[in-house]
Amino acid sequence: MRLLNPQKLNELQRNPNRVRNICILAHVDHGKTTLADSLVATNGIISPKMAGKLRYMDSRKDEQERGITMKSSSIALLHNKGGEEYLVNLIDSPGHVDFASEVSTAVRLCDGAVVVVDVVEGVCPQTQAALKQAWLENIRPVLVLNKMDRLILEMKLSPLDAYVHLTQILEQVNAVMGELFTSEVLGRTVPEKSQSQIDPDKASSLLYDWSAGLEDADDSHLYFSPDQGNVIFASAVDGWGFGIEHFAKLYADKLGVNEKVLQKTLWGDFYLHGKTKRVMKGAQEKAKKPLFVQFALENLWAVYDTVVIRKEKDKLQKIADSLNIKLTVRDMRHTDGKVQLQALCGQWLPLAKTLLDMVCTKLPAPCEITEEKAEKLMCSATERFDSLPSDTQKLKSVFMACSSDEDAPVIVFISKMFPMERRCLPQYRSHPLTAAEIAERREKTRLQHAQRLAQSETPFSVEGTHLLSSGDQMKIEEQKEQEQNDADAFIAFARVFSGTIKKGQELYVLGPKHEPQSALEKLESGEVINPDLTLKDLKSGQHITRVKIDQLYLLMGRELETLDSVPAGNVFGIGGLEEHVLKSATLSSTVACPAFTELAQVVVPIVRVAVEPTHAQDMAALVRGLRLLNQADACVQVIVQETGEHVLVTAGEVHLQRCLDDLRERYAKVAINASEPIVPFRETVVVPPTVDMVNEAIQDQNTASKDGDKENAGEVITLSTSNKHSTIKIRAAPLPTEVTSLLEVHADLLKAVDKHIHSEAGQQNSEMFEDSLSESQMVLTERTLKAIETLKEKLKDAFSSAGDEWKCAESQIWSVGPRRCGPNILLNRIPAYDHPSVWQRLRGSDRRLEYDSSFVNGFQLATLAGPLCEEPMMGVCFIVEDWTLAEETQLDHPSSRSPGSEHNDPSAAAKPGSIPGNLSLSACQAPSAILPESLLSQPYGPFSGQIMSAVKEGCRKAFQARPQRLMAAMYSCNIQVNAEALGKMYAVLGRRHGRVLHGDMQEGSSTFTVTAVLPVVESFEFAPEIRKQTSGLASPQLVFSHWEVIDIDPFWTPHTEEEYLHYGEKADSGNRARRYMDAVRRRKGLAVQEKLVEFAEKQRTLSKNK
Amino acid sequence: TKMSKIFTPTNQIRLTNVAVVRMKKGGKRFEIACYRNKVVSWRNNIETDIDEVLQTHTVFTNVSKGQVAKKEDLIKAFGKDDQTDVCKEILTKGELQVSDKERQSQFELLFKDIATTVADKCVNPETKRPYPVSMIEKAMKDAHISYYYTFGIPLMQALDVIPLLKATMPLERAQMKIRAVLSGRDARKLRDKVAKLATSLESEDWDGGKLNLVCLIDPGHYREVDEIVRSETKGHGLLELMSLKEVTEGEELLE
């Protein structure tokens, strides 16, 4: 029996006060989907008996098999709270870190979140991530402390111990909230401070106290506390849960204490004075039982004890009677205690009702959207809200009003596109036939039968063949329909923020890069948006299409129901937008509406594989499949590389597996091969090491003989361009680590600097500079400008603490790379070359400035692909000692001679590194043989290109002159493991070159929480291996954390006595860095130095007569 | 008989895992005994340990018969009698008996070379992007194209392979982009001739009697076009190569 009928739904949807959009967030395996099950069961969609076992929201086959949720999905539920009916749109989200992007899509559409925490495991990494995400999106959370049954049955805690344990968990959660709060408050005070500095009247506030902001801001609403009514204690698997108000109500009468008092004191350090019947403070001090233990926990423990542990059936009946619960005979007869327990507790402390009541009272309705959130949705944090056009700013009030009136502008946000089998859509679903339809069909078949008879009698008649062909046609049509049914339809997962969206309505589809300012200008200038355009037809700079809304759906978990209109504040689905929406978009009736800010991306996609079809002719199908996959998954990236490889970038191994399965079975439907995971590396240089591989000090003599000439001349590389007109002196040095990490962390900021300050740097008109400078500074918020200043300060500090060598380095920064925002620096130490640092705009009259950009580009190319294995560099500083140019007349000569050749040559020069070895050889020979003479007459190409390649070559050589190292991406991994499996887990970690950071025993249990780092390159099959080795007791979660230098020279072979002793002559244990490097080189088709046979003697001796 | 031979260990070590390197010098033949699969590594400077290459530091006149070269012959031919030095000279200059793995790796290299050349020369006509080398390799194997020359220029073989691959996958040679400037009376006639060879015309501008034609041609037709423009205009025409191959460049995010 379903509670929700269309009429009621319509009524509820129109009243935003009675709508709640919530999502369930938690760490993996903390019981989100189980909790969702019991909520779903209240609406009669699944049987309450199956709740917790069915995992209704996990509709995918692999989700059911693996037991983890992989996507967020929504279901609409009806809840009746004390006579008031509410519509709850519940979104279940995945907890596994690989699918964190799915969580972002869910959180964006919600107003509130239910955060679930396993009381045994406590706060886990994903719990923190979930809380942070909720915080960033300004949605209010409530807390469910789940798996209380484990405290009783598994950990066998006494009620008092359990109480202590619970308070600790609660403290952990609140600590996370507090941290989020303080960081936000501190962040907010920065711009205020700068403003007060500008304003002379407020001179007194110059003495700004950092903590003042903290004290001013109210944080009491922030924390979870049972007496606030925002915490529920539950066991989703047994179907019960309670807030303290349940017991407060119950005992208020019994004890004759005011309910309100009890509500305040039931959680906390309070006890009941036996004689006076008064609630007193200080239970712990006086060794009394806290109220919570006495009234709530002990009762529960008693029930578990009788029903599950001792299985006393007669007592069960007694308990049921005293609680006024009627148990069915069937339940009573059941031999499994758990079933009886569920039946009992489900009625005594119904989880779903308690939770939904809390949701309806504690979480905000869609119309209660805060001003802050509205602004956050409309403009990103680095830009200022008042920089938006005024029409757009006006929309803020529309957001706040959440009105579904006819004249309110329609604003709909689509957070993701999800696939649905076409035949599951309501319009294709079979429905019971009416009597008339049955009659019609009968008539039809009879006719067909008659025709067939007639046909067999006169086989050669013209009509007969005609009929036959029409029959064939029907068959073909049927087939087509079948095919169409098999294909997937994409449904947009969306929410109306304002207005009412209706079937047949025409709306603008605003892409994520849409800017209201430029769009409004274009519209004013008379540009019309062609309604026939789709996403494919859009050129760069265009982000708007128009669409007629075709299908609206109510999301019901695995199913959809059609709707005719959706008013403001509701979560719903839209069909037929495949052609218009890529991943996310905004639908609106006005172009002034801004694109919603990008979803907060928590995980960095790091696992890359190249995919190709098994059969070459399936290429087109694969590309189509990749396109669909890209549309369906917010976290997937597909890159077509210059070599023609299609590279799939995913968040982790589990995610990758899901993507490949989806490609094979759903989107491409062809056999595909995926390469070994492509793991990124970084290349860097280090200070010459002082100890060798066996920790013996390297003797001076040795170094002198080895790199004696390097010290003198080798470190500074002198290089000329091919036409000898320019000479460069360049040297490489490792950057101080603080500087590297600063650059890495502030990549976005550097990008902004590059975008806004250097955007027109190529032009020489100084007047224009002034204009655009002020303009660009307008776009950047004060906060961003402030952040740039802070970054400069920090860099200065980092450089000055790194030693004399780096004195004033921050003002000499010429450029950062690769891609103008990376962790490498080009340092300008050219005497008498007055070049402004990266923070300012180019100006001046030095002739070298003309080629400045080529110089920088050369550096960018060099840092993009290092000499070890063509991976990007990191933490390398290139110090340019000198740069000379020849006389001007000579320079202009070659470039003016053949303008035509420029079409050809810059592209050749811009290619990232001619690949050494036979690969490029064949490519080069061929063209030179057929090159026309006109080209050959001009030997070196344009001068700017020559400078670029000279700088690039110089950087590479300078890099090679220093001790080179590889850097590996590291995962940080959090493993929960039982004491007995601990040793084996360490073994697995050690084998994979992992490092344990710390391992702590968890309070009151035998599980250890181990934090370790592990190189990404060694992490494949790590999870299955560790599970196998520890018999499933350890389950790791991997998250990308940082880059780490592998402290082995990739070219190292043993050469001292001690090293021979330790490693043998051939270094049997192998050089790890070299192995990684060779693997990358081999993958990229670069030359690899490798012996065919390592040990000559160990080859098989073939006998002559076999 | 069912009774199979009983394995009897022999004291005589047969020279089955010996790679012989021969050299004729001063009218005499010299040989050295090396380990299999090691000589090429030595020649490529990958193996640096001479003991891993030589079975013995002895110069023979015939390895299989065990005849050692005479000292005076060595001095006569090489001007030195240090066995190791002579061995090294023979190693680098001698005639090599290529071993199994060496041959295989040579083949693999050649196969890869051909595949790389094909990948470099061709594009997927639908996307104008090259195919990855691994796909070309697979397609070559699927089409049962074996390396039928053990020597030769990979380019020539690649050109042979391309038509065979076209049967199994959408593939075409990357087009060359050229600009021809034609003038004079015959311009229109020449234009038709050039257009016939071109796969597509990008732009065509008539400026007075002067034609500026930009078109894509198959690289195989370049010589012909060059011939037409050069000879028939008697040096008035101009042919300019705008790009060697028209491919989509750079990385692209698939959307």
Interface residues (C-beta under 8 A of the other chain):
Chain A: L535 L582 A610 E612 H615 A616 Q617 M619 A620 V623 L626 R627 N630 Q637 V638 I639 V640 Q641 E642 T643 G644 E645 H646 S675 G900 H903 N904 S907 N918 L919 S922 A923 Q925 A926 P927 I930 L931 P932 S934 L935 E1065 G1085 Q1089 E1090 K1091 L1092 V1093 F1095 A1096 E1097 Q1099 R1100 T1101 L1102 S1103 K1104
Chain B: R14 T16 N17 Y35 R36 N37 K38 V40 S41 I46 E47 D49 E52 V53 K101 E102 S105 L109 K112 D113 T116 T117 A119 D120 K121 N124 E126 T127 R129 P130 Y131 P132 V133 S134 M135 K138 A139 D142 I153 P154 L155 T168 M169 P170 R179 P219 Y222 R223 D226 L239 E240 L241 M242 S243 L244 E249 G250 E251 E252 L253 L254 E255
